[in-house]
Amino acid sequence: MSFTTTVTWASIDDKSSNTEFAAERNAKMDLMTTTGQILRINPSKTTATGSIEFNTMLDAEEWKKFIQDLATKYNKTILSVVIE
C-alpha cells in the first residue's frame, strides 16, 4: 500500500518562485527518492497543487512536516496538505 501527499499552495508563485526554496525542496525529494521512500512525483507547473506517492505513511508524514517547515521558513502559504 502506498500513500499520496497532496499539497495545495495559495498560488503557483508560492509553490515555486524562490530558487533557494526550490533547491531545498528538490534536494529533499532527491534524497527521499534515492532512499526508496518516494514512489512517484506528480508535479504540475500550471496549478498550485502537487502530489508525491510514498511507500509508507511515515514517509508521507515526513514530507508533510518538511514541506510545512520549508513554507514557513520562506514565508510561503500552503492552503492544505492531505495524505491519502
HTML snippet that shows the backbone in 3Dmol.js (N, CA, C, O; Angstrom):
<script src="https://3Dmol.org/build/3Dmol-min.js"></script>
<div id="view" style="width:600px;height:400px;position:relative"></div>
<script>
const pdb = `
ATOM      1  N   MET A   1       0.849  -1.180   0.000  1.00  0.00           N
ATOM      2  CA  MET A   1       0.000   0.000   0.000  1.00  0.00           C
ATOM      3  C   MET A   1       0.893   1.241   0.000  1.00  0.00           C
ATOM      4  O   MET A   1       1.919   1.278   0.680  1.00  0.00           O
ATOM      5  N   SER A   2       0.502   2.232  -0.751  1.00  0.00           N
ATOM      6  CA  SER A   2       1.241   3.494  -0.791  1.00  0.00           C
ATOM      7  C   SER A   2       0.346   4.623  -0.284  1.00  0.00           C
ATOM      8  O   SER A   2      -0.865   4.462  -0.131  1.00  0.00           O
ATOM      9  N   PHE A   3       0.973   5.762  -0.031  1.00  0.00           N
ATOM     10  CA  PHE A   3       0.275   6.927   0.497  1.00  0.00           C
ATOM     11  C   PHE A   3       0.674   8.140  -0.323  1.00  0.00           C
ATOM     12  O   PHE A   3       1.855   8.347  -0.598  1.00  0.00           O
ATOM     13  N   THR A   4      -0.310   8.942  -0.713  1.00  0.00           N
ATOM     14  CA  THR A   4      -0.058  10.117  -1.527  1.00  0.00           C
ATOM     15  C   THR A   4      -0.286  11.378  -0.705  1.00  0.00           C
ATOM     16  O   THR A   4      -1.331  11.554  -0.079  1.00  0.00           O
ATOM     17  N   THR A   5       0.714  12.246  -0.722  1.00  0.00           N
ATOM     18  CA  THR A   5       0.613  13.539  -0.052  1.00  0.00           C
ATOM     19  C   THR A   5       0.372  14.592  -1.119  1.00  0.00           C
ATOM     20  O   THR A   5       1.187  14.762  -2.026  1.00  0.00           O
ATOM     21  N   THR A   6      -0.748  15.301  -1.013  1.00  0.00           N
ATOM     22  CA  THR A   6      -1.084  16.363  -1.954  1.00  0.00           C
ATOM     23  C   THR A   6      -1.011  17.697  -1.229  1.00  0.00           C
ATOM     24  O   THR A   6      -1.657  17.904  -0.202  1.00  0.00           O
ATOM     25  N   VAL A   7      -0.205  18.602  -1.792  1.00  0.00           N
ATOM     26  CA  VAL A   7      -0.030  19.932  -1.221  1.00  0.00           C
ATOM     27  C   VAL A   7      -0.715  20.933  -2.140  1.00  0.00           C
ATOM     28  O   VAL A   7      -0.472  20.949  -3.346  1.00  0.00           O
ATOM     29  N   THR A   8      -1.571  21.764  -1.564  1.00  0.00           N
ATOM     30  CA  THR A   8      -2.215  22.844  -2.299  1.00  0.00           C
ATOM     31  C   THR A   8      -1.683  24.161  -1.765  1.00  0.00           C
ATOM     32  O   THR A   8      -1.866  24.499  -0.595  1.00  0.00           O
ATOM     33  N   TRP A   9      -1.027  24.890  -2.640  1.00  0.00           N
ATOM     34  CA  TRP A   9      -0.421  26.170  -2.294  1.00  0.00           C
ATOM     35  C   TRP A   9      -1.404  27.292  -2.570  1.00  0.00           C
ATOM     36  O   TRP A   9      -2.364  27.108  -3.318  1.00  0.00           O
ATOM     37  N   ALA A  10      -1.173  28.452  -1.974  1.00  0.00           N
ATOM     38  CA  ALA A  10      -2.034  29.615  -2.207  1.00  0.00           C
ATOM     39  C   ALA A  10      -1.905  30.114  -3.645  1.00  0.00           C
ATOM     40  O   ALA A  10      -2.847  30.682  -4.196  1.00  0.00           O
ATOM     41  N   SER A  11      -0.738  29.900  -4.247  1.00  0.00           N
ATOM     42  CA  SER A  11      -0.519  30.336  -5.629  1.00  0.00           C
ATOM     43  C   SER A  11       0.620  29.533  -6.242  1.00  0.00           C
ATOM     44  O   SER A  11       1.372  28.868  -5.530  1.00  0.00           O
ATOM     45  N   ILE A  12       0.742  29.595  -7.549  1.00  0.00           N
ATOM     46  CA  ILE A  12       1.860  28.943  -8.228  1.00  0.00           C
ATOM     47  C   ILE A  12       3.174  29.583  -7.785  1.00  0.00           C
ATOM     48  O   ILE A  12       4.183  28.891  -7.649  1.00  0.00           O
ATOM     49  N   ASP A  13       3.169  30.895  -7.560  1.00  0.00           N
ATOM     50  CA  ASP A  13       4.374  31.572  -7.080  1.00  0.00           C
ATOM     51  C   ASP A  13       4.818  31.028  -5.721  1.00  0.00           C
ATOM     52  O   ASP A  13       6.011  30.818  -5.502  1.00  0.00           O
ATOM     53  N   ASP A  14       3.873  30.799  -4.809  1.00  0.00           N
ATOM     54  CA  ASP A  14       4.236  30.237  -3.508  1.00  0.00           C
ATOM     55  C   ASP A  14       4.870  28.854  -3.681  1.00  0.00           C
ATOM     56  O   ASP A  14       5.758  28.468  -2.921  1.00  0.00           O
ATOM     57  N   LYS A  15       4.416  28.140  -4.657  1.00  0.00           N
ATOM     58  CA  LYS A  15       4.898  26.786  -4.893  1.00  0.00           C
ATOM     59  C   LYS A  15       6.305  26.747  -5.476  1.00  0.00           C
ATOM     60  O   LYS A  15       7.046  25.798  -5.219  1.00  0.00           O
ATOM     61  N   SER A  16       6.694  27.759  -6.257  1.00  0.00           N
ATOM     62  CA  SER A  16       7.950  27.585  -6.995  1.00  0.00           C
ATOM     63  C   SER A  16       8.736  28.841  -7.330  1.00  0.00           C
ATOM     64  O   SER A  16       9.696  28.743  -8.094  1.00  0.00           O
ATOM     65  N   SER A  17       8.396  30.008  -6.813  1.00  0.00           N
ATOM     66  CA  SER A  17       9.033  31.231  -7.297  1.00  0.00           C
ATOM     67  C   SER A  17      10.408  31.529  -6.687  1.00  0.00           C
ATOM     68  O   SER A  17      11.162  32.314  -7.260  1.00  0.00           O
ATOM     69  N   ASN A  18      10.752  30.935  -5.557  1.00  0.00           N
ATOM     70  CA  ASN A  18      12.004  31.234  -4.879  1.00  0.00           C
ATOM     71  C   ASN A  18      13.025  30.135  -5.175  1.00  0.00           C
ATOM     72  O   ASN A  18      12.755  28.962  -4.917  1.00  0.00           O
ATOM     73  N   THR A  19      14.193  30.495  -5.712  1.00  0.00           N
ATOM     74  CA  THR A  19      15.179  29.490  -6.111  1.00  0.00           C
ATOM     75  C   THR A  19      15.777  28.736  -4.918  1.00  0.00           C
ATOM     76  O   THR A  19      16.046  27.539  -5.024  1.00  0.00           O
ATOM     77  N   GLU A  20      15.988  29.413  -3.794  1.00  0.00           N
ATOM     78  CA  GLU A  20      16.516  28.733  -2.617  1.00  0.00           C
ATOM     79  C   GLU A  20      15.500  27.723  -2.075  1.00  0.00           C
ATOM     80  O   GLU A  20      15.854  26.605  -1.701  1.00  0.00           O
ATOM     81  N   PHE A  21      14.248  28.136  -2.041  1.00  0.00           N
ATOM     82  CA  PHE A  21      13.162  27.242  -1.619  1.00  0.00           C
ATOM     83  C   PHE A  21      13.124  26.012  -2.521  1.00  0.00           C
ATOM     84  O   PHE A  21      13.077  24.881  -2.037  1.00  0.00           O
ATOM     85  N   ALA A  22      13.144  26.237  -3.831  1.00  0.00           N
ATOM     86  CA  ALA A  22      13.080  25.136  -4.794  1.00  0.00           C
ATOM     87  C   ALA A  22      14.286  24.208  -4.650  1.00  0.00           C
ATOM     88  O   ALA A  22      14.143  22.990  -4.755  1.00  0.00           O
ATOM     89  N   ALA A  23      15.465  24.769  -4.411  1.00  0.00           N
ATOM     90  CA  ALA A  23      16.668  23.947  -4.261  1.00  0.00           C
ATOM     91  C   ALA A  23      16.569  23.040  -3.034  1.00  0.00           C
ATOM     92  O   ALA A  23      16.922  21.863  -3.100  1.00  0.00           O
ATOM     93  N   GLU A  24      16.091  23.586  -1.916  1.00  0.00           N
ATOM     94  CA  GLU A  24      15.929  22.772  -0.702  1.00  0.00           C
ATOM     95  C   GLU A  24      14.869  21.692  -0.896  1.00  0.00           C
ATOM     96  O   GLU A  24      15.060  20.543  -0.497  1.00  0.00           O
ATOM     97  N   ARG A  25      13.755  22.071  -1.509  1.00  0.00           N
ATOM     98  CA  ARG A  25      12.674  21.111  -1.766  1.00  0.00           C
ATOM     99  C   ARG A  25      13.167  19.990  -2.678  1.00  0.00           C
ATOM    100  O   ARG A  25      12.931  18.813  -2.407  1.00  0.00           O
ATOM    101  N   ASN A  26      13.846  20.360  -3.750  1.00  0.00           N
ATOM    102  CA  ASN A  26      14.321  19.362  -4.713  1.00  0.00           C
ATOM    103  C   ASN A  26      15.379  18.445  -4.109  1.00  0.00           C
ATOM    104  O   ASN A  26      15.410  17.251  -4.408  1.00  0.00           O
ATOM    105  N   ALA A  27      16.241  18.994  -3.262  1.00  0.00           N
ATOM    106  CA  ALA A  27      17.256  18.167  -2.604  1.00  0.00           C
ATOM    107  C   ALA A  27      16.602  17.118  -1.710  1.00  0.00           C
ATOM    108  O   ALA A  27      17.037  15.967  -1.677  1.00  0.00           O
ATOM    109  N   LYS A  28      15.559  17.513  -0.988  1.00  0.00           N
ATOM    110  CA  LYS A  28      14.845  16.566  -0.122  1.00  0.00           C
ATOM    111  C   LYS A  28      14.148  15.501  -0.965  1.00  0.00           C
ATOM    112  O   LYS A  28      14.175  14.322  -0.613  1.00  0.00           O
ATOM    113  N   MET A  29      13.524  15.904  -2.074  1.00  0.00           N
ATOM    114  CA  MET A  29      12.880  14.919  -2.946  1.00  0.00           C
ATOM    115  C   MET A  29      13.910  13.949  -3.519  1.00  0.00           C
ATOM    116  O   MET A  29      13.656  12.747  -3.589  1.00  0.00           O
ATOM    117  N   ASP A  30      15.071  14.464  -3.931  1.00  0.00           N
ATOM    118  CA  ASP A  30      16.127  13.600  -4.470  1.00  0.00           C
ATOM    119  C   ASP A  30      16.591  12.593  -3.423  1.00  0.00           C
ATOM    120  O   ASP A  30      16.754  11.410  -3.722  1.00  0.00           O
ATOM    121  N   LEU A  31      16.805  13.066  -2.189  1.00  0.00           N
ATOM    122  CA  LEU A  31      17.231  12.179  -1.117  1.00  0.00           C
ATOM    123  C   LEU A  31      16.185  11.100  -0.850  1.00  0.00           C
ATOM    124  O   LEU A  31      16.521   9.922  -0.723  1.00  0.00           O
ATOM    125  N   MET A  32      14.921  11.503  -0.765  1.00  0.00           N
ATOM    126  CA  MET A  32      13.849  10.546  -0.478  1.00  0.00           C
ATOM    127  C   MET A  32      13.650   9.564  -1.635  1.00  0.00           C
ATOM    128  O   MET A  32      13.239   8.424  -1.416  1.00  0.00           O
ATOM    129  N   THR A  33      13.934   9.993  -2.844  1.00  0.00           N
ATOM    130  CA  THR A  33      13.862   9.089  -3.998  1.00  0.00           C
ATOM    131  C   THR A  33      15.009   8.087  -3.937  1.00  0.00           C
ATOM    132  O   THR A  33      14.808   6.892  -4.157  1.00  0.00           O
ATOM    133  N   THR A  34      16.200   8.569  -3.641  1.00  0.00           N
ATOM    134  CA  THR A  34      17.381   7.708  -3.558  1.00  0.00           C
ATOM    135  C   THR A  34      17.230   6.647  -2.481  1.00  0.00           C
ATOM    136  O   THR A  34      17.673   5.513  -2.660  1.00  0.00           O
ATOM    137  N   THR A  35      16.610   7.003  -1.367  1.00  0.00           N
ATOM    138  CA  THR A  35      16.438   6.050  -0.268  1.00  0.00           C
ATOM    139  C   THR A  35      15.200   5.171  -0.426  1.00  0.00           C
ATOM    140  O   THR A  35      14.903   4.356   0.447  1.00  0.00           O
ATOM    141  N   GLY A  36      14.476   5.332  -1.537  1.00  0.00           N
ATOM    142  CA  GLY A  36      13.325   4.482  -1.821  1.00  0.00           C
ATOM    143  C   GLY A  36      12.047   4.880  -1.117  1.00  0.00           C
ATOM    144  O   GLY A  36      11.086   4.111  -1.104  1.00  0.00           O
ATOM    145  N   GLN A  37      12.013   6.058  -0.534  1.00  0.00           N
ATOM    146  CA  GLN A  37      10.808   6.499   0.169  1.00  0.00           C
ATOM    147  C   GLN A  37       9.742   6.994  -0.812  1.00  0.00           C
ATOM    148  O   GLN A  37       8.547   6.809  -0.580  1.00  0.00           O
ATOM    149  N   ILE A  38      10.171   7.615  -1.892  1.00  0.00           N
ATOM    150  CA  ILE A  38       9.248   8.158  -2.892  1.00  0.00           C
ATOM    151  C   ILE A  38       9.073   7.155  -4.022  1.00  0.00           C
ATOM    152  O   ILE A  38      10.047   6.643  -4.574  1.00  0.00           O
ATOM    153  N   LEU A  39       7.818   6.883  -4.355  1.00  0.00           N
ATOM    154  CA  LEU A  39       7.499   6.017  -5.481  1.00  0.00           C
ATOM    155  C   LEU A  39       7.291   6.814  -6.763  1.00  0.00           C
ATOM    156  O   LEU A  39       7.720   6.403  -7.841  1.00  0.00           O
ATOM    157  N   ARG A  40       6.627   7.960  -6.631  1.00  0.00           N
ATOM    158  CA  ARG A  40       6.283   8.753  -7.816  1.00  0.00           C
ATOM    159  C   ARG A  40       6.038  10.202  -7.410  1.00  0.00           C
ATOM    160  O   ARG A  40       5.424  10.482  -6.380  1.00  0.00           O
ATOM    161  N   ILE A  41       6.531  11.115  -8.240  1.00  0.00           N
ATOM    162  CA  ILE A  41       6.282  12.540  -8.062  1.00  0.00           C
ATOM    163  C   ILE A  41       5.345  12.985  -9.169  1.00  0.00           C
ATOM    164  O   ILE A  41       5.587  12.713 -10.345  1.00  0.00           O
ATOM    165  N   ASN A  42       4.273  13.669  -8.793  1.00  0.00           N
ATOM    166  CA  ASN A  42       3.274  14.142  -9.756  1.00  0.00           C
ATOM    167  C   ASN A  42       3.214  15.670  -9.720  1.00  0.00           C
ATOM    168  O   ASN A  42       2.275  16.243  -9.169  1.00  0.00           O
ATOM    169  N   PRO A  43       4.213  16.325 -10.307  1.00  0.00           N
ATOM    170  CA  PRO A  43       4.237  17.788 -10.265  1.00  0.00           C
ATOM    171  C   PRO A  43       3.304  18.396 -11.308  1.00  0.00           C
ATOM    172  O   PRO A  43       2.921  17.735 -12.273  1.00  0.00           O
ATOM    173  N   SER A  44       2.951  19.635 -11.107  1.00  0.00           N
ATOM    174  CA  SER A  44       2.195  20.398 -12.093  1.00  0.00           C
ATOM    175  C   SER A  44       2.749  21.805 -12.117  1.00  0.00           C
ATOM    176  O   SER A  44       2.764  22.486 -11.092  1.00  0.00           O
ATOM    177  N   LYS A  45       3.200  22.243 -13.267  1.00  0.00           N
ATOM    178  CA  LYS A  45       3.725  23.600 -13.389  1.00  0.00           C
ATOM    179  C   LYS A  45       2.616  24.614 -13.653  1.00  0.00           C
ATOM    180  O   LYS A  45       2.862  25.819 -13.601  1.00  0.00           O
ATOM    181  N   THR A  46       1.400  24.148 -13.935  1.00  0.00           N
ATOM    182  CA  THR A  46       0.310  25.051 -14.288  1.00  0.00           C
ATOM    183  C   THR A  46      -0.753  25.190 -13.202  1.00  0.00           C
ATOM    184  O   THR A  46      -1.708  25.950 -13.364  1.00  0.00           O
ATOM    185  N   THR A  47      -0.592  24.452 -12.083  1.00  0.00           N
ATOM    186  CA  THR A  47      -1.540  24.573 -10.977  1.00  0.00           C
ATOM    187  C   THR A  47      -0.777  24.771  -9.670  1.00  0.00           C
ATOM    188  O   THR A  47       0.436  24.570  -9.616  1.00  0.00           O
ATOM    189  N   ALA A  48      -1.477  25.156  -8.643  1.00  0.00           N
ATOM    190  CA  ALA A  48      -0.868  25.383  -7.334  1.00  0.00           C
ATOM    191  C   ALA A  48      -0.863  24.121  -6.477  1.00  0.00           C
ATOM    192  O   ALA A  48      -0.691  24.205  -5.261  1.00  0.00           O
ATOM    193  N   THR A  49      -1.049  22.962  -7.087  1.00  0.00           N
ATOM    194  CA  THR A  49      -1.010  21.703  -6.341  1.00  0.00           C
ATOM    195  C   THR A  49       0.083  20.797  -6.893  1.00  0.00           C
ATOM    196  O   THR A  49       0.550  20.960  -8.020  1.00  0.00           O
ATOM    197  N   GLY A  50       0.463  19.858  -6.076  1.00  0.00           N
ATOM    198  CA  GLY A  50       1.402  18.826  -6.473  1.00  0.00           C
ATOM    199  C   GLY A  50       1.248  17.664  -5.523  1.00  0.00           C
ATOM    200  O   GLY A  50       0.831  17.850  -4.379  1.00  0.00           O
ATOM    201  N   SER A  51       1.576  16.471  -5.974  1.00  0.00           N
ATOM    202  CA  SER A  51       1.446  15.314  -5.094  1.00  0.00           C
ATOM    203  C   SER A  51       2.637  14.381  -5.278  1.00  0.00           C
ATOM    204  O   SER A  51       3.265  14.322  -6.336  1.00  0.00           O
ATOM    205  N   ILE A  52       2.915  13.661  -4.205  1.00  0.00           N
ATOM    206  CA  ILE A  52       4.001  12.689  -4.199  1.00  0.00           C
ATOM    207  C   ILE A  52       3.475  11.411  -3.571  1.00  0.00           C
ATOM    208  O   ILE A  52       2.807  11.441  -2.538  1.00  0.00           O
ATOM    209  N   GLU A  53       3.783  10.290  -4.207  1.00  0.00           N
ATOM    210  CA  GLU A  53       3.376   8.990  -3.686  1.00  0.00           C
ATOM    211  C   GLU A  53       4.545   8.378  -2.911  1.00  0.00           C
ATOM    212  O   GLU A  53       5.662   8.277  -3.419  1.00  0.00           O
ATOM    213  N   PHE A  54       4.263   7.974  -1.676  1.00  0.00           N
ATOM    214  CA  PHE A  54       5.285   7.446  -0.780  1.00  0.00           C
ATOM    215  C   PHE A  54       5.026   5.981  -0.462  1.00  0.00           C
ATOM    216  O   PHE A  54       3.902   5.493  -0.582  1.00  0.00           O
ATOM    217  N   ASN A  55       6.084   5.290  -0.055  1.00  0.00           N
ATOM    218  CA  ASN A  55       5.984   3.888   0.333  1.00  0.00           C
ATOM    219  C   ASN A  55       5.185   3.681   1.599  1.00  0.00           C
ATOM    220  O   ASN A  55       4.387   2.747   1.685  1.00  0.00           O
ATOM    221  N   THR A  56       5.391   4.552   2.596  1.00  0.00           N
ATOM    222  CA  THR A  56       4.749   4.352   3.895  1.00  0.00           C
ATOM    223  C   THR A  56       4.100   5.637   4.389  1.00  0.00           C
ATOM    224  O   THR A  56       4.389   6.727   3.895  1.00  0.00           O
ATOM    225  N   MET A  57       3.233   5.492   5.358  1.00  0.00           N
ATOM    226  CA  MET A  57       2.612   6.655   5.988  1.00  0.00           C
ATOM    227  C   MET A  57       3.679   7.497   6.682  1.00  0.00           C
ATOM    228  O   MET A  57       3.602   8.725   6.673  1.00  0.00           O
ATOM    229  N   LEU A  58       4.661   6.851   7.277  1.00  0.00           N
ATOM    230  CA  LEU A  58       5.752   7.570   7.943  1.00  0.00           C
ATOM    231  C   LEU A  58       6.498   8.464   6.951  1.00  0.00           C
ATOM    232  O   LEU A  58       6.841   9.602   7.273  1.00  0.00           O
ATOM    233  N   ASP A  59       6.749   7.949   5.746  1.00  0.00           N
ATOM    234  CA  ASP A  59       7.408   8.739   4.702  1.00  0.00           C
ATOM    235  C   ASP A  59       6.542   9.933   4.293  1.00  0.00           C
ATOM    236  O   ASP A  59       7.049  11.041   4.118  1.00  0.00           O
ATOM    237  N   ALA A  60       5.250   9.703   4.144  1.00  0.00           N
ATOM    238  CA  ALA A  60       4.323  10.781   3.775  1.00  0.00           C
ATOM    239  C   ALA A  60       4.271  11.847   4.863  1.00  0.00           C
ATOM    240  O   ALA A  60       4.236  13.040   4.563  1.00  0.00           O
ATOM    241  N   GLU A  61       4.267  11.422   6.123  1.00  0.00           N
ATOM    242  CA  GLU A  61       4.263  12.366   7.244  1.00  0.00           C
ATOM    243  C   GLU A  61       5.574  13.151   7.311  1.00  0.00           C
ATOM    244  O   GLU A  61       5.579  14.339   7.635  1.00  0.00           O
ATOM    245  N   GLU A  62       6.683  12.478   7.001  1.00  0.00           N
ATOM    246  CA  GLU A  62       7.982  13.162   6.983  1.00  0.00           C
ATOM    247  C   GLU A  62       7.963  14.291   5.953  1.00  0.00           C
ATOM    248  O   GLU A  62       8.427  15.398   6.225  1.00  0.00           O
ATOM    249  N   TRP A  63       7.419  13.997   4.762  1.00  0.00           N
ATOM    250  CA  TRP A  63       7.344  15.025   3.724  1.00  0.00           C
ATOM    251  C   TRP A  63       6.427  16.163   4.152  1.00  0.00           C
ATOM    252  O   TRP A  63       6.750  17.335   3.959  1.00  0.00           O
ATOM    253  N   LYS A  64       5.291  15.816   4.728  1.00  0.00           N
ATOM    254  CA  LYS A  64       4.330  16.833   5.171  1.00  0.00           C
ATOM    255  C   LYS A  64       4.990  17.811   6.137  1.00  0.00           C
ATOM    256  O   LYS A  64       4.862  19.023   5.969  1.00  0.00           O
ATOM    257  N   LYS A  65       5.689  17.305   7.136  1.00  0.00           N
ATOM    258  CA  LYS A  65       6.359  18.166   8.103  1.00  0.00           C
ATOM    259  C   LYS A  65       7.449  18.986   7.424  1.00  0.00           C
ATOM    260  O   LYS A  65       7.577  20.184   7.676  1.00  0.00           O
ATOM    261  N   PHE A  66       8.232  18.343   6.567  1.00  0.00           N
ATOM    262  CA  PHE A  66       9.310  19.050   5.873  1.00  0.00           C
ATOM    263  C   PHE A  66       8.766  20.212   5.047  1.00  0.00           C
ATOM    264  O   PHE A  66       9.273  21.329   5.146  1.00  0.00           O
ATOM    265  N   ILE A  67       7.744  19.963   4.239  1.00  0.00           N
ATOM    266  CA  ILE A  67       7.248  20.999   3.328  1.00  0.00           C
ATOM    267  C   ILE A  67       6.563  22.122   4.104  1.00  0.00           C
ATOM    268  O   ILE A  67       6.650  23.283   3.704  1.00  0.00           O
ATOM    269  N   GLN A  68       5.890  21.802   5.198  1.00  0.00           N
ATOM    270  CA  GLN A  68       5.281  22.841   6.031  1.00  0.00           C
ATOM    271  C   GLN A  68       6.361  23.711   6.692  1.00  0.00           C
ATOM    272  O   GLN A  68       6.232  24.934   6.744  1.00  0.00           O
ATOM    273  N   ASP A  69       7.407  23.083   7.188  1.00  0.00           N
ATOM    274  CA  ASP A  69       8.511  23.843   7.792  1.00  0.00           C
ATOM    275  C   ASP A  69       9.218  24.700   6.745  1.00  0.00           C
ATOM    276  O   ASP A  69       9.586  25.842   7.022  1.00  0.00           O
ATOM    277  N   LEU A  70       9.408  24.161   5.556  1.00  0.00           N
ATOM    278  CA  LEU A  70      10.055  24.909   4.480  1.00  0.00           C
ATOM    279  C   LEU A  70       9.206  26.103   4.060  1.00  0.00           C
ATOM    280  O   LEU A  70       9.734  27.188   3.816  1.00  0.00           O
ATOM    281  N   ALA A  71       7.902  25.906   3.977  1.00  0.00           N
ATOM    282  CA  ALA A  71       6.997  27.005   3.624  1.00  0.00           C
ATOM    283  C   ALA A  71       7.087  28.122   4.663  1.00  0.00           C
ATOM    284  O   ALA A  71       7.107  29.302   4.315  1.00  0.00           O
ATOM    285  N   THR A  72       7.140  27.744   5.925  1.00  0.00           N
ATOM    286  CA  THR A  72       7.271  28.743   6.988  1.00  0.00           C
ATOM    287  C   THR A  72       8.596  29.494   6.866  1.00  0.00           C
ATOM    288  O   THR A  72       8.632  30.720   6.980  1.00  0.00           O
ATOM    289  N   LYS A  73       9.668  28.767   6.638  1.00  0.00           N
ATOM    290  CA  LYS A  73      11.000  29.362   6.507  1.00  0.00           C
ATOM    291  C   LYS A  73      11.049  30.418   5.405  1.00  0.00           C
ATOM    292  O   LYS A  73      11.689  31.457   5.567  1.00  0.00           O
ATOM    293  N   TYR A  74      10.369  30.153   4.278  1.00  0.00           N
ATOM    294  CA  TYR A  74      10.411  31.051   3.127  1.00  0.00           C
ATOM    295  C   TYR A  74       9.157  31.912   2.979  1.00  0.00           C
ATOM    296  O   TYR A  74       8.953  32.543   1.942  1.00  0.00           O
ATOM    297  N   ASN A  75       8.319  31.938   4.015  1.00  0.00           N
ATOM    298  CA  ASN A  75       7.115  32.763   4.016  1.00  0.00           C
ATOM    299  C   ASN A  75       6.187  32.447   2.832  1.00  0.00           C
ATOM    300  O   ASN A  75       5.690  33.347   2.156  1.00  0.00           O
ATOM    301  N   LYS A  76       5.974  31.172   2.607  1.00  0.00           N
ATOM    302  CA  LYS A  76       5.065  30.688   1.562  1.00  0.00           C
ATOM    303  C   LYS A  76       3.769  30.233   2.228  1.00  0.00           C
ATOM    304  O   LYS A  76       3.766  29.890   3.410  1.00  0.00           O
ATOM    305  N   THR A  77       2.681  30.230   1.486  1.00  0.00           N
ATOM    306  CA  THR A  77       1.393  29.853   2.061  1.00  0.00           C
ATOM    307  C   THR A  77       0.892  28.542   1.465  1.00  0.00           C
ATOM    308  O   THR A  77       0.721  28.408   0.254  1.00  0.00           O
ATOM    309  N   ILE A  78       0.665  27.582   2.357  1.00  0.00           N
ATOM    310  CA  ILE A  78       0.055  26.310   1.987  1.00  0.00           C
ATOM    311  C   ILE A  78      -1.391  26.354   2.452  1.00  0.00           C
ATOM    312  O   ILE A  78      -1.669  26.651   3.614  1.00  0.00           O
ATOM    313  N   LEU A  79      -2.310  26.055   1.542  1.00  0.00           N
ATOM    314  CA  LEU A  79      -3.726  26.017   1.901  1.00  0.00           C
ATOM    315  C   LEU A  79      -4.102  24.696   2.555  1.00  0.00           C
ATOM    316  O   LEU A  79      -4.903  24.663   3.490  1.00  0.00           O
ATOM    317  N   SER A  80      -3.515  23.602   2.056  1.00  0.00           N
ATOM    318  CA  SER A  80      -3.801  22.294   2.659  1.00  0.00           C
ATOM    319  C   SER A  80      -2.725  21.278   2.287  1.00  0.00           C
ATOM    320  O   SER A  80      -2.071  21.371   1.249  1.00  0.00           O
ATOM    321  N   VAL A  81      -2.572  20.298   3.190  1.00  0.00           N
ATOM    322  CA  VAL A  81      -1.731  19.134   2.940  1.00  0.00           C
ATOM    323  C   VAL A  81      -2.565  17.928   3.320  1.00  0.00           C
ATOM    324  O   VAL A  81      -2.954  17.776   4.478  1.00  0.00           O
ATOM    325  N   VAL A  82      -2.840  17.073   2.351  1.00  0.00           N
ATOM    326  CA  VAL A  82      -3.699  15.913   2.576  1.00  0.00           C
ATOM    327  C   VAL A  82      -2.915  14.645   2.267  1.00  0.00           C
ATOM    328  O   VAL A  82      -2.254  14.545   1.233  1.00  0.00           O
ATOM    329  N   ILE A  83      -2.997  13.683   3.173  1.00  0.00           N
ATOM    330  CA  ILE A  83      -2.387  12.367   2.934  1.00  0.00           C
ATOM    331  C   ILE A  83      -3.505  11.370   2.749  1.00  0.00           C
ATOM    332  O   ILE A  83      -4.391  11.239   3.593  1.00  0.00           O
ATOM    333  N   GLU A  84      -3.450  10.669   1.633  1.00  0.00           N
ATOM    334  CA  GLU A  84      -4.479   9.661   1.338  1.00  0.00           C
ATOM    335  C   GLU A  84      -3.827   8.326   1.081  1.00  0.00           C
ATOM    336  O   GLU A  84      -4.518   7.343   0.814  1.00  0.00           O
TER     337      GLU A  84
END
`;
const viewer = $3Dmol.createViewer("view");
viewer.addModel(pdb, "pdb");
viewer.setStyle({}, {cartoon: {color: "spectrum"}});
viewer.zoomTo();
viewer.render();
</script>
